[in-house]
Each structure stands twice: as C-alpha cells, then as structure tokens.
Amino acid sequence: MGLLDVLKHLRRGRPSRALIACPRCGSTRVRRLGGLFGWLLPTTYACPDCGYMGPLILELEEEEVRKAGSEGE
C-alpha cells in the first residue's frame, strides 16, 4: 500500500467491509463507546467477552478474513 492509498484511506475512514476484533481475545463482538468518546476523547472500544477497554482495535479487511478462514480448514 503506497502513501497515496494510506492518505485516501485516512480521509475516508474505516472501510465499511472491515471487520473489527478485540486485540486481547480476538472476539468480533467489540463495540465503540459513545458519548464523548471519539469526539472530545479518543475513540475507545469495549469487548464484552474479556472486558477489554481501550483505543486499540484490530481491523481485518474482507480478504484477510477469507484467507484466515481458508487456512483454518
């Protein structure tokens, strides 16, 4: 991915087909906290499975999800 692609990605935000996952347990049930998070405070995510709360999140593109699924078979 070149610099121009990265800048376009940042301008558009997270791709709609990206799957987010918890960095601690890998759960995809992660949710973004509302309120002041993402506006006045950094965007924060919460995982109901392991209790993780923080600004870091794993983003997997659709291609990566398909690759991981085919390697696990």
PQR file with spaces between the fields and no chain letter, atoms N, CA, C, O and H, PARSE charges and radii, in Angstrom:
ATOM       1  N    MET     1       0.859   -1.172    0.000 -0.4000 1.5000
ATOM       2  CA   MET     1       0.000    0.000    0.000 -0.0000 2.0000
ATOM       3  C    MET     1       0.901    1.229    0.000  0.5500 1.7000
ATOM       4  O    MET     1       1.755    1.374    0.875 -0.5500 1.4000
ATOM       5  N    GLY     2       0.716    2.104   -0.966 -0.4000 1.5000
ATOM       6  CA   GLY     2       1.518    3.307   -1.083 -0.0000 2.0000
ATOM       7  C    GLY     2       1.011    4.427   -0.196  0.5500 1.7000
ATOM       8  O    GLY     2      -0.055    4.325    0.412 -0.5500 1.4000
ATOM       9  H    GLY     2       0.022    1.986   -1.676  0.4000 1.0000
ATOM      10  N    LEU     3       1.784    5.490   -0.131 -0.4000 1.5000
ATOM      11  CA   LEU     3       1.426    6.639    0.699 -0.0000 2.0000
ATOM      12  C    LEU     3       0.100    7.252    0.259  0.5500 1.7000
ATOM      13  O    LEU     3      -0.717    7.644    1.092 -0.5500 1.4000
ATOM      14  H    LEU     3       2.650    5.573   -0.625  0.4000 1.0000
ATOM      15  N    LEU     4      -0.105    7.331   -1.031 -0.4000 1.5000
ATOM      16  CA   LEU     4      -1.353    7.905   -1.544 -0.0000 2.0000
ATOM      17  C    LEU     4      -2.557    7.067   -1.110  0.5500 1.7000
ATOM      18  O    LEU     4      -3.599    7.617   -0.754 -0.5500 1.4000
ATOM      19  H    LEU     4       0.559    7.013   -1.708  0.4000 1.0000
ATOM      20  N    ASP     5      -2.419    5.739   -1.137 -0.4000 1.5000
ATOM      21  CA   ASP     5      -3.503    4.854   -0.701 -0.0000 2.0000
ATOM      22  C    ASP     5      -3.797    5.039    0.782  0.5500 1.7000
ATOM      23  O    ASP     5      -4.956    5.049    1.199 -0.5500 1.4000
ATOM      24  H    ASP     5      -1.573    5.292   -1.427  0.4000 1.0000
ATOM      25  N    VAL     6      -2.736    5.186    1.575 -0.4000 1.5000
ATOM      26  CA   VAL     6      -2.916    5.387    3.018 -0.0000 2.0000
ATOM      27  C    VAL     6      -3.648    6.689    3.282  0.5500 1.7000
ATOM      28  O    VAL     6      -4.558    6.731    4.109 -0.5500 1.4000
ATOM      29  H    VAL     6      -1.795    5.178    1.236  0.4000 1.0000
ATOM      30  N    LEU     7      -3.260    7.758    2.585 -0.4000 1.5000
ATOM      31  CA   LEU     7      -3.929    9.043    2.782 -0.0000 2.0000
ATOM      32  C    LEU     7      -5.394    8.991    2.370  0.5500 1.7000
ATOM      33  O    LEU     7      -6.242    9.574    3.044 -0.5500 1.4000
ATOM      34  H    LEU     7      -2.520    7.723    1.913  0.4000 1.0000
ATOM      35  N    LYS     8      -5.705    8.306    1.280 -0.4000 1.5000
ATOM      36  CA   LYS     8      -7.101    8.158    0.862 -0.0000 2.0000
ATOM      37  C    LYS     8      -7.894    7.385    1.905  0.5500 1.7000
ATOM      38  O    LYS     8      -9.035    7.731    2.210 -0.5500 1.4000
ATOM      39  H    LYS     8      -5.016    7.831    0.732  0.4000 1.0000
ATOM      40  N    HIS     9      -7.281    6.328    2.455 -0.4000 1.5000
ATOM      41  CA   HIS     9      -7.931    5.507    3.480 -0.0000 2.0000
ATOM      42  C    HIS     9      -8.224    6.350    4.716  0.5500 1.7000
ATOM      43  O    HIS     9      -9.310    6.254    5.288 -0.5500 1.4000
ATOM      44  H    HIS     9      -6.354    6.046    2.207  0.4000 1.0000
ATOM      45  N    LEU    10      -7.263    7.178    5.135 -0.4000 1.5000
ATOM      46  CA   LEU    10      -7.460    8.021    6.308 -0.0000 2.0000
ATOM      47  C    LEU    10      -8.558    9.053    6.077  0.5500 1.7000
ATOM      48  O    LEU    10      -9.329    9.359    6.987 -0.5500 1.4000
ATOM      49  H    LEU    10      -6.380    7.256    4.670  0.4000 1.0000
ATOM      50  N    ARG    11      -8.629    9.583    4.870 -0.4000 1.5000
ATOM      51  CA   ARG    11      -9.640   10.591    4.568 -0.0000 2.0000
ATOM      52  C    ARG    11     -11.039    9.991    4.580  0.5500 1.7000
ATOM      53  O    ARG    11     -11.992   10.631    5.026 -0.5500 1.4000
ATOM      54  H    ARG    11      -8.003    9.335    4.131  0.4000 1.0000
ATOM      55  N    ARG    12     -11.158    8.788    4.100 -0.4000 1.5000
ATOM      56  CA   ARG    12     -12.476    8.136    4.027 -0.0000 2.0000
ATOM      57  C    ARG    12     -12.876    7.464    5.328  0.5500 1.7000
ATOM      58  O    ARG    12     -14.059    7.194    5.535 -0.5500 1.4000
ATOM      59  H    ARG    12     -10.385    8.268    3.738  0.4000 1.0000
ATOM      60  N    GLY    13     -11.931    7.187    6.206 -0.4000 1.5000
ATOM      61  CA   GLY    13     -12.234    6.497    7.444 -0.0000 2.0000
ATOM      62  C    GLY    13     -12.140    4.989    7.275  0.5500 1.7000
ATOM      63  O    GLY    13     -11.617    4.499    6.274 -0.5500 1.4000
ATOM      64  H    GLY    13     -10.970    7.406    6.038  0.4000 1.0000
ATOM      65  N    ARG    14     -12.637    4.275    8.238 -0.4000 1.5000
ATOM      66  CA   ARG    14     -12.576    2.814    8.229 -0.0000 2.0000
ATOM      67  C    ARG    14     -13.465    2.266    7.127  0.5500 1.7000
ATOM      68  O    ARG    14     -14.611    2.696    6.998 -0.5500 1.4000
ATOM      69  H    ARG    14     -13.061    4.674    9.051  0.4000 1.0000
ATOM      70  N    PRO    15     -12.964    1.320    6.322 -0.5600 1.5000
ATOM      71  CA   PRO    15     -13.792    0.742    5.272  0.2800 2.0000
ATOM      72  C    PRO    15     -15.016    0.043    5.862  0.5500 1.7000
ATOM      73  O    PRO    15     -14.943   -0.550    6.938 -0.5500 1.4000
ATOM      74  N    SER    16     -16.133    0.117    5.155 -0.4000 1.5000
ATOM      75  CA   SER    16     -17.366   -0.464    5.681 -0.0000 2.0000
ATOM      76  C    SER    16     -17.294   -1.987    5.753  0.5500 1.7000
ATOM      77  O    SER    16     -18.018   -2.600    6.537 -0.5500 1.4000
ATOM      78  H    SER    16     -16.193    0.598    4.281  0.4000 1.0000
ATOM      79  N    ARG    17     -16.428   -2.607    4.942 -0.4000 1.5000
ATOM      80  CA   ARG    17     -16.320   -4.057    4.943 -0.0000 2.0000
ATOM      81  C    ARG    17     -15.262   -4.575    5.907  0.5500 1.7000
ATOM      82  O    ARG    17     -15.029   -5.782    5.978 -0.5500 1.4000
ATOM      83  H    ARG    17     -15.840   -2.109    4.305  0.4000 1.0000
ATOM      84  N    ALA    18     -14.617   -3.676    6.649 -0.4000 1.5000
ATOM      85  CA   ALA    18     -13.598   -4.103    7.597 -0.0000 2.0000
ATOM      86  C    ALA    18     -14.276   -4.724    8.813  0.5500 1.7000
ATOM      87  O    ALA    18     -15.307   -4.239    9.279 -0.5500 1.4000
ATOM      88  H    ALA    18     -14.807   -2.696    6.590  0.4000 1.0000
ATOM      89  N    LEU    19     -13.697   -5.777    9.307 -0.4000 1.5000
ATOM      90  CA   LEU    19     -14.192   -6.450   10.493 -0.0000 2.0000
ATOM      91  C    LEU    19     -13.294   -6.063   11.643  0.5500 1.7000
ATOM      92  O    LEU    19     -12.075   -6.197   11.537 -0.5500 1.4000
ATOM      93  H    LEU    19     -12.859   -6.171    8.929  0.4000 1.0000
ATOM      94  N    ILE    20     -13.858   -5.586   12.740 -0.4000 1.5000
ATOM      95  CA   ILE    20     -13.029   -5.217   13.880 -0.0000 2.0000
ATOM      96  C    ILE    20     -13.052   -6.341   14.899  0.5500 1.7000
ATOM      97  O    ILE    20     -14.051   -7.043   15.062 -0.5500 1.4000
ATOM      98  H    ILE    20     -14.848   -5.477   12.826  0.4000 1.0000
ATOM      99  N    ALA    21     -11.913   -6.493   15.587 -0.4000 1.5000
ATOM     100  CA   ALA    21     -11.780   -7.561   16.567 -0.0000 2.0000
ATOM     101  C    ALA    21     -11.008   -7.054   17.780  0.5500 1.7000
ATOM     102  O    ALA    21     -10.216   -6.117   17.678 -0.5500 1.4000
ATOM     103  H    ALA    21     -11.103   -5.923   15.455  0.4000 1.0000
ATOM     104  N    CYS    22     -11.244   -7.675   18.911 -0.4000 1.5000
ATOM     105  CA   CYS    22     -10.572   -7.335   20.161 -0.0000 2.0000
ATOM     106  C    CYS    22      -9.097   -7.744   20.074  0.5500 1.7000
ATOM     107  O    CYS    22      -8.792   -8.857   19.645 -0.5500 1.4000
ATOM     108  H    CYS    22     -11.887   -8.437   18.994  0.4000 1.0000
ATOM     109  N    PRO    23      -8.178   -6.854   20.476 -0.5600 1.5000
ATOM     110  CA   PRO    23      -6.762   -7.212   20.433  0.2800 2.0000
ATOM     111  C    PRO    23      -6.361   -8.207   21.522  0.5500 1.7000
ATOM     112  O    PRO    23      -5.305   -8.832   21.422 -0.5500 1.4000
ATOM     113  N    ARG    24      -7.173   -8.363   22.545 -0.4000 1.5000
ATOM     114  CA   ARG    24      -6.846   -9.274   23.634 -0.0000 2.0000
ATOM     115  C    ARG    24      -7.347  -10.698   23.374  0.5500 1.7000
ATOM     116  O    ARG    24      -6.584  -11.655   23.505 -0.5500 1.4000
ATOM     117  H    ARG    24      -8.031   -7.855   22.626  0.4000 1.0000
ATOM     118  N    CYS    25      -8.625  -10.844   23.007 -0.4000 1.5000
ATOM     119  CA   CYS    25      -9.195  -12.189   22.869 -0.0000 2.0000
ATOM     120  C    CYS    25      -9.585  -12.549   21.441  0.5500 1.7000
ATOM     121  O    CYS    25      -9.870  -13.712   21.157 -0.5500 1.4000
ATOM     122  H    CYS    25      -9.245  -10.066   22.900  0.4000 1.0000
ATOM     123  N    GLY    26      -9.603  -11.557   20.526 -0.4000 1.5000
ATOM     124  CA   GLY    26      -9.949  -11.826   19.136 -0.0000 2.0000
ATOM     125  C    GLY    26     -11.433  -11.837   18.836  0.5500 1.7000
ATOM     126  O    GLY    26     -11.828  -12.130   17.708 -0.5500 1.4000
ATOM     127  H    GLY    26      -9.371  -10.612   20.757  0.4000 1.0000
ATOM     128  N    SER    27     -12.260  -11.526   19.814 -0.4000 1.5000
ATOM     129  CA   SER    27     -13.709  -11.508   19.618 -0.0000 2.0000
ATOM     130  C    SER    27     -14.120  -10.415   18.639  0.5500 1.7000
ATOM     131  O    SER    27     -13.528   -9.336   18.624 -0.5500 1.4000
ATOM     132  H    SER    27     -11.939  -11.289   20.731  0.4000 1.0000
ATOM     133  N    THR    28     -15.116  -10.689   17.835 -0.4000 1.5000
ATOM     134  CA   THR    28     -15.633   -9.685   16.896 -0.0000 2.0000
ATOM     135  C    THR    28     -16.856   -8.961   17.460  0.5500 1.7000
ATOM     136  O    THR    28     -17.502   -8.190   16.750 -0.5500 1.4000
ATOM     137  H    THR    28     -15.597  -11.566   17.847  0.4000 1.0000
ATOM     138  N    ARG    29     -17.175   -9.204   18.719 -0.4000 1.5000
ATOM     139  CA   ARG    29     -18.322   -8.543   19.354 -0.0000 2.0000
ATOM     140  C    ARG    29     -17.950   -7.194   19.956  0.5500 1.7000
ATOM     141  O    ARG    29     -18.678   -6.676   20.803 -0.5500 1.4000
ATOM     142  H    ARG    29     -16.651   -9.831   19.295  0.4000 1.0000
ATOM     143  N    VAL    30     -16.842   -6.624   19.535 -0.4000 1.5000
ATOM     144  CA   VAL    30     -16.350   -5.345   20.057 -0.0000 2.0000
ATOM     145  C    VAL    30     -17.301   -4.231   19.656  0.5500 1.7000
ATOM     146  O    VAL    30     -17.844   -4.231   18.551 -0.5500 1.4000
ATOM     147  H    VAL    30     -16.251   -7.045   18.846  0.4000 1.0000
ATOM     148  N    ARG    31     -17.498   -3.281   20.562 -0.4000 1.5000
ATOM     149  CA   ARG    31     -18.353   -2.138   20.233 -0.0000 2.0000
ATOM     150  C    ARG    31     -17.615   -0.848   20.559  0.5500 1.7000
ATOM     151  O    ARG    31     -16.741   -0.808   21.425 -0.5500 1.4000
ATOM     152  H    ARG    31     -17.057   -3.281   21.459  0.4000 1.0000
ATOM     153  N    ARG    32     -17.982    0.182   19.856 -0.4000 1.5000
ATOM     154  CA   ARG    32     -17.388    1.502   20.052 -0.0000 2.0000
ATOM     155  C    ARG    32     -18.191    2.227   21.124  0.5500 1.7000
ATOM     156  O    ARG    32     -19.421    2.244   21.074 -0.5500 1.4000
ATOM     157  H    ARG    32     -18.692    0.149   19.152  0.4000 1.0000
ATOM     158  N    LEU    33     -17.506    2.825   22.090 -0.4000 1.5000
ATOM     159  CA   LEU    33     -18.199    3.543   23.157 -0.0000 2.0000
ATOM     160  C    LEU    33     -18.684    4.888   22.645  0.5500 1.7000
ATOM     161  O    LEU    33     -18.003    5.541   21.854 -0.5500 1.4000
ATOM     162  H    LEU    33     -16.507    2.812   22.130  0.4000 1.0000
ATOM     163  N    GLY    34     -19.842    5.294   23.090 -0.4000 1.5000
ATOM     164  CA   GLY    34     -20.442    6.554   22.660 -0.0000 2.0000
ATOM     165  C    GLY    34     -20.116    7.694   23.611  0.5500 1.7000
ATOM     166  O    GLY    34     -19.111    7.660   24.322 -0.5500 1.4000
ATOM     167  H    GLY    34     -20.395    4.764   23.732  0.4000 1.0000
ATOM     168  N    GLY    35     -20.952    8.672   23.614 -0.4000 1.5000
ATOM     169  CA   GLY    35     -20.746    9.843   24.470 -0.0000 2.0000
ATOM     170  C    GLY    35     -19.643   10.730   23.934  0.5500 1.7000
ATOM     171  O    GLY    35     -19.627   11.067   22.750 -0.5500 1.4000
ATOM     172  H    GLY    35     -21.768    8.700   23.037  0.4000 1.0000
ATOM     173  N    LEU    36     -18.735   11.103   24.789 -0.4000 1.5000
ATOM     174  CA   LEU    36     -17.632   11.981   24.401 -0.0000 2.0000
ATOM     175  C    LEU    36     -16.504   11.234   23.703  0.5500 1.7000
ATOM     176  O    LEU    36     -15.604   11.858   23.140 -0.5500 1.4000
ATOM     177  H    LEU    36     -18.747   10.830   25.750  0.4000 1.0000
ATOM     178  N    PHE    37     -16.541    9.889   23.733 -0.4000 1.5000
ATOM     179  CA   PHE    37     -15.500    9.108   23.075 -0.0000 2.0000
ATOM     180  C    PHE    37     -15.587    9.293   21.568  0.5500 1.7000
ATOM     181  O    PHE    37     -16.664    9.168   20.984 -0.5500 1.4000
ATOM     182  H    PHE    37     -17.272    9.381   24.190  0.4000 1.0000
ATOM     183  N    GLY    38     -14.463    9.587   20.942 -0.4000 1.5000
ATOM     184  CA   GLY    38     -14.421    9.803   19.510 -0.0000 2.0000
ATOM     185  C    GLY    38     -14.671   11.250   19.119  0.5500 1.7000
ATOM     186  O    GLY    38     -14.500   11.623   17.958 -0.5500 1.4000
ATOM     187  H    GLY    38     -13.588    9.688   21.416  0.4000 1.0000
ATOM     188  N    TRP    39     -15.074   12.059   20.078 -0.4000 1.5000
ATOM     189  CA   TRP    39     -15.298   13.471   19.798 -0.0000 2.0000
ATOM     190  C    TRP    39     -14.324   14.292   20.628  0.5500 1.7000
ATOM     191  O    TRP    39     -13.402   14.900   20.084 -0.5500 1.4000
ATOM     192  H    TRP    39     -15.214   11.756   21.021  0.4000 1.0000
ATOM     193  N    LEU    40     -14.521   14.313   21.932 -0.4000 1.5000
ATOM     194  CA   LEU    40     -13.650   15.055   22.825 -0.0000 2.0000
ATOM     195  C    LEU    40     -12.529   14.159   23.329  0.5500 1.7000
ATOM     196  O    LEU    40     -11.406   14.618   23.534 -0.5500 1.4000
ATOM     197  H    LEU    40     -15.270   13.819   22.374  0.4000 1.0000
ATOM     198  N    LEU    41     -12.829   12.896   23.525 -0.4000 1.5000
ATOM     199  CA   LEU    41     -11.845   11.904   23.985 -0.0000 2.0000
ATOM     200  C    LEU    41     -11.504   10.976   22.818  0.5500 1.7000
ATOM     201  O    LEU    41     -12.274   10.877   21.863 -0.5500 1.4000
ATOM     202  H    LEU    41     -13.742   12.523   23.359  0.4000 1.0000
ATOM     203  N    PRO    42     -10.356   10.297   22.891 -0.5600 1.5000
ATOM     204  CA   PRO    42     -10.025    9.348   21.804  0.2800 2.0000
ATOM     205  C    PRO    42     -11.092    8.260   21.688  0.5500 1.7000
ATOM     206  O    PRO    42     -11.729    7.893   22.676 -0.5500 1.4000
ATOM     207  N    THR    43     -11.276    7.753   20.480 -0.4000 1.5000
ATOM     208  CA   THR    43     -12.228    6.666   20.262 -0.0000 2.0000
ATOM     209  C    THR    43     -11.812    5.486   21.123  0.5500 1.7000
ATOM     210  O    THR    43     -10.652    5.073   21.108 -0.5500 1.4000
ATOM     211  H    THR    43     -10.759    8.050   19.677  0.4000 1.0000
ATOM     212  N    THR    44     -12.756    4.952   21.866 -0.4000 1.5000
ATOM     213  CA   THR    44     -12.477    3.833   22.761 -0.0000 2.0000
ATOM     214  C    THR    44     -13.424    2.693   22.439  0.5500 1.7000
ATOM     215  O    THR    44     -14.607    2.902   22.170 -0.5500 1.4000
ATOM     216  H    THR    44     -13.698    5.288   21.878  0.4000 1.0000
ATOM     217  N    TYR    45     -12.884    1.483   22.471 -0.4000 1.5000
ATOM     218  CA   TYR    45     -13.652    0.277   22.167 -0.0000 2.0000
ATOM     219  C    TYR    45     -13.765   -0.584   23.417  0.5500 1.7000
ATOM     220  O    TYR    45     -12.894   -0.551   24.286 -0.5500 1.4000
ATOM     221  H    TYR    45     -11.923    1.313   22.689  0.4000 1.0000
ATOM     222  N    ALA    46     -14.848   -1.355   23.501 -0.4000 1.5000
ATOM     223  CA   ALA    46     -15.072   -2.244   24.638 -0.0000 2.0000
ATOM     224  C    ALA    46     -15.432   -3.635   24.125  0.5500 1.7000
ATOM     225  O    ALA    46     -16.192   -3.784   23.168 -0.5500 1.4000
ATOM     226  H    ALA    46     -15.556   -1.382   22.795  0.4000 1.0000
ATOM     227  N    CYS    47     -14.871   -4.651   24.783 -0.4000 1.5000
ATOM     228  CA   CYS    47     -15.157   -6.044   24.435 -0.0000 2.0000
ATOM     229  C    CYS    47     -15.951   -6.675   25.577  0.5500 1.7000
ATOM     230  O    CYS    47     -15.461   -6.727   26.705 -0.5500 1.4000
ATOM     231  H    CYS    47     -14.255   -4.530   25.560  0.4000 1.0000
ATOM     232  N    PRO    48     -17.162   -7.154   25.311 -0.5600 1.5000
ATOM     233  CA   PRO    48     -17.962   -7.767   26.370  0.2800 2.0000
ATOM     234  C    PRO    48     -17.451   -9.153   26.778  0.5500 1.7000
ATOM     235  O    PRO    48     -17.791   -9.640   27.857 -0.5500 1.4000
ATOM     236  N    ASP    49     -16.650   -9.786   25.941 -0.4000 1.5000
ATOM     237  CA   ASP    49     -16.180  -11.138   26.239 -0.0000 2.0000
ATOM     238  C    ASP    49     -15.047  -11.171   27.259  0.5500 1.7000
ATOM     239  O    ASP    49     -15.072  -11.985   28.182 -0.5500 1.4000
ATOM     240  H    ASP    49     -16.374   -9.391   25.065  0.4000 1.0000
ATOM     241  N    CYS    50     -14.039  -10.281   27.103 -0.4000 1.5000
ATOM     242  CA   CYS    50     -12.886  -10.324   28.017 -0.0000 2.0000
ATOM     243  C    CYS    50     -12.779   -9.079   28.887  0.5500 1.7000
ATOM     244  O    CYS    50     -11.939   -9.029   29.786 -0.5500 1.4000
ATOM     245  H    CYS    50     -14.019   -9.619   26.354  0.4000 1.0000
ATOM     246  N    GLY    51     -13.617   -8.069   28.637 -0.4000 1.5000
ATOM     247  CA   GLY    51     -13.590   -6.856   29.442 -0.0000 2.0000
ATOM     248  C    GLY    51     -12.594   -5.809   28.970  0.5500 1.7000
ATOM     249  O    GLY    51     -12.397   -4.805   29.654 -0.5500 1.4000
ATOM     250  H    GLY    51     -14.299   -8.110   27.906  0.4000 1.0000
ATOM     251  N    TYR    52     -11.968   -6.013   27.829 -0.4000 1.5000
ATOM     252  CA   TYR    52     -11.008   -5.042   27.309 -0.0000 2.0000
ATOM     253  C    TYR    52     -11.691   -3.710   27.030  0.5500 1.7000
ATOM     254  O    TYR    52     -12.790   -3.672   26.475 -0.5500 1.4000
ATOM     255  H    TYR    52     -12.129   -6.829   27.274  0.4000 1.0000
ATOM     256  N    MET    53     -11.033   -2.612   27.418 -0.4000 1.5000
ATOM     257  CA   MET    53     -11.457   -1.261   27.076 -0.0000 2.0000
ATOM     258  C    MET    53     -10.215   -0.489   26.696  0.5500 1.7000
ATOM     259  O    MET    53      -9.270   -0.408   27.481 -0.5500 1.4000
ATOM     260  H    MET    53     -10.141   -2.643   27.869  0.4000 1.0000
ATOM     261  N    GLY    54     -10.203    0.082   25.499 -0.4000 1.5000
ATOM     262  CA   GLY    54      -9.047    0.852   25.082 -0.0000 2.0000
ATOM     263  C    GLY    54      -9.189    1.377   23.674  0.5500 1.7000
ATOM     264  O    GLY    54     -10.158    1.076   22.977 -0.5500 1.4000
ATOM     265  H    GLY    54     -10.970    0.016   24.862  0.4000 1.0000
ATOM     266  N    PRO    55      -8.203    2.173   23.258 -0.5600 1.5000
ATOM     267  CA   PRO    55      -8.266    2.801   21.941  0.2800 2.0000
ATOM     268  C    PRO    55      -7.755    1.909   20.804  0.5500 1.7000
ATOM     269  O    PRO    55      -7.986    2.215   19.634 -0.5500 1.4000
ATOM     270  N    LEU    56      -7.072    0.821   21.129 -0.4000 1.5000
ATOM     271  CA   LEU    56      -6.520   -0.051   20.094 -0.0000 2.0000
ATOM     272  C    LEU    56      -7.523   -1.117   19.691  0.5500 1.7000
ATOM     273  O    LEU    56      -8.236   -1.666   20.530 -0.5500 1.4000
ATOM     274  H    LEU    56      -6.885    0.573   22.079  0.4000 1.0000
ATOM     275  N    ILE    57      -7.570   -1.404   18.391 -0.4000 1.5000
ATOM     276  CA   ILE    57      -8.503   -2.392   17.863 -0.0000 2.0000
ATOM     277  C    ILE    57      -7.864   -3.056   16.653  0.5500 1.7000
ATOM     278  O    ILE    57      -7.068   -2.431   15.953 -0.5500 1.4000
ATOM     279  H    ILE    57      -6.990   -0.957   17.709  0.4000 1.0000
ATOM     280  N    LEU    58      -8.199   -4.300   16.401 -0.4000 1.5000
ATOM     281  CA   LEU    58      -7.714   -4.989   15.215 -0.0000 2.0000
ATOM     282  C    LEU    58      -8.721   -4.788   14.095  0.5500 1.7000
ATOM     283  O    LEU    58      -9.924   -4.942   14.301 -0.5500 1.4000
ATOM     284  H    LEU    58      -8.846   -4.808   16.969  0.4000 1.0000
ATOM     285  N    GLU    59      -8.233   -4.444   12.914 -0.4000 1.5000
ATOM     286  CA   GLU    59      -9.094   -4.296   11.742 -0.0000 2.0000
ATOM     287  C    GLU    59      -8.671   -5.317   10.706  0.5500 1.7000
ATOM     288  O    GLU    59      -7.507   -5.355   10.308 -0.5500 1.4000
ATOM     289  H    GLU    59      -7.255   -4.319   12.746  0.4000 1.0000
ATOM     290  N    LEU    60      -9.597   -6.138   10.271 -0.4000 1.5000
ATOM     291  CA   LEU    60      -9.319   -7.128    9.244 -0.0000 2.0000
ATOM     292  C    LEU    60     -10.152   -6.787    8.022  0.5500 1.7000
ATOM     293  O    LEU    60     -11.360   -6.576    8.128 -0.5500 1.4000
ATOM     294  H    LEU    60     -10.543   -6.108   10.595  0.4000 1.0000
ATOM     295  N    GLU    61      -9.515   -6.735    6.868 -0.4000 1.5000
ATOM     296  CA   GLU    61     -10.235   -6.499    5.628 -0.0000 2.0000
ATOM     297  C    GLU    61     -10.871   -7.812    5.193  0.5500 1.7000
ATOM     298  O    GLU    61     -10.467   -8.878    5.656 -0.5500 1.4000
ATOM     299  H    GLU    61      -8.534   -6.907    6.782  0.4000 1.0000
ATOM     300  N    GLU    62     -11.847   -7.747    4.321 -0.4000 1.5000
ATOM     301  CA   GLU    62     -12.584   -8.930    3.884 -0.0000 2.0000
ATOM     302  C    GLU    62     -11.643   -9.998    3.317  0.5500 1.7000
ATOM     303  O    GLU    62     -11.856  -11.188    3.550 -0.5500 1.4000
ATOM     304  H    GLU    62     -12.175   -6.880    3.945  0.4000 1.0000
ATOM     305  N    GLU    63     -10.609   -9.593    2.582 -0.4000 1.5000
ATOM     306  CA   GLU    63      -9.646  -10.545    2.017 -0.0000 2.0000
ATOM     307  C    GLU    63      -8.907  -11.302    3.111  0.5500 1.7000
ATOM     308  O    GLU    63      -8.698  -12.510    3.001 -0.5500 1.4000
ATOM     309  H    GLU    63     -10.436   -8.626    2.393  0.4000 1.0000
ATOM     310  N    GLU    64      -8.509  -10.591    4.173 -0.4000 1.5000
ATOM     311  CA   GLU    64      -7.790  -11.220    5.276 -0.0000 2.0000
ATOM     312  C    GLU    64      -8.672  -12.227    6.007  0.5500 1.7000
ATOM     313  O    GLU    64      -8.200  -13.282    6.433 -0.5500 1.4000
ATOM     314  H    GLU    64      -8.680   -9.610    4.262  0.4000 1.0000
ATOM     315  N    VAL    65      -9.951  -11.898    6.149 -0.4000 1.5000
ATOM     316  CA   VAL    65     -10.884  -12.803    6.827 -0.0000 2.0000
ATOM     317  C    VAL    65     -11.046  -14.085    6.008  0.5500 1.7000
ATOM     318  O    VAL    65     -11.071  -15.183    6.563 -0.5500 1.4000
ATOM     319  H    VAL    65     -10.334  -11.042    5.803  0.4000 1.0000
ATOM     320  N    ARG    66     -11.157  -13.938    4.679 -0.4000 1.5000
ATOM     321  CA   ARG    66     -11.283  -15.120    3.812 -0.0000 2.0000
ATOM     322  C    ARG    66     -10.025  -15.972    3.854  0.5500 1.7000
ATOM     323  O    ARG    66     -10.112  -17.199    3.903 -0.5500 1.4000
ATOM     324  H    ARG    66     -11.137  -13.046    4.228  0.4000 1.0000
ATOM     325  N    LYS    67      -8.854  -15.337    3.836 -0.4000 1.5000
ATOM     326  CA   LYS    67      -7.582  -16.078    3.904 -0.0000 2.0000
ATOM     327  C    LYS    67      -7.485  -16.858    5.197  0.5500 1.7000
ATOM     328  O    LYS    67      -7.119  -18.034    5.188 -0.5500 1.4000
ATOM     329  H    LYS    67      -8.784  -14.341    3.796  0.4000 1.0000
ATOM     330  N    ALA    68      -7.810  -16.220    6.311 -0.4000 1.5000
ATOM     331  CA   ALA    68      -7.731  -16.870    7.624 -0.0000 2.0000
ATOM     332  C    ALA    68      -8.696  -18.047    7.681  0.5500 1.7000
ATOM     333  O    ALA    68      -8.370  -19.083    8.260 -0.5500 1.4000
ATOM     334  H    ALA    68      -8.108  -15.265    6.318  0.4000 1.0000
ATOM     335  N    GLY    69      -9.876  -17.902    7.090 -0.4000 1.5000
ATOM     336  CA   GLY    69     -10.852  -18.986    7.090 -0.0000 2.0000
ATOM     337  C    GLY    69     -10.401  -20.168    6.248  0.5500 1.7000
ATOM     338  O    GLY    69     -10.619  -21.318    6.629 -0.5500 1.4000
ATOM     339  H    GLY    69     -10.141  -17.060    6.620  0.4000 1.0000
ATOM     340  N    SER    70      -9.776  -19.900    5.110 -0.4000 1.5000
ATOM     341  CA   SER    70      -9.330  -20.994    4.244 -0.0000 2.0000
ATOM     342  C    SER    70      -8.091  -21.689    4.801  0.5500 1.7000
ATOM     343  O    SER    70      -7.899  -22.879    4.550 -0.5500 1.4000
ATOM     344  H    SER    70      -9.599  -18.966    4.801  0.4000 1.0000
ATOM     345  N    GLU    71      -7.237  -20.975    5.555 -0.4000 1.5000
ATOM     346  CA   GLU    71      -6.076  -21.595    6.157 -0.0000 2.0000
ATOM     347  C    GLU    71      -6.469  -22.490    7.324  0.5500 1.7000
ATOM     348  O    GLU    71      -5.777  -23.465    7.616 -0.5500 1.4000
ATOM     349  H    GLU    71      -7.392  -20.008    5.759  0.4000 1.0000
ATOM     350  N    GLY    72      -7.576  -22.171    7.995 -0.4000 1.5000
ATOM     351  CA   GLY    72      -8.014  -22.954    9.137 -0.0000 2.0000
ATOM     352  C    GLY    72      -8.705  -24.242    8.765  0.5500 1.7000
ATOM     353  O    GLY    72      -8.905  -25.097    9.628 -0.5500 1.4000
ATOM     354  H    GLY    72      -8.138  -21.379    7.757  0.4000 1.0000
ATOM     355  N    GLU    73      -9.081  -24.412    7.504 -0.4000 1.5000
ATOM     356  CA   GLU    73      -9.793  -25.612    7.070 -0.0000 2.0000
ATOM     357  C    GLU    73      -8.889  -26.797    6.926  0.5500 1.7000
ATOM     358  O    GLU    73      -9.347  -27.882    6.566 -0.5500 1.4000
ATOM     359  H    GLU    73      -8.918  -23.718    6.803  0.4000 1.0000
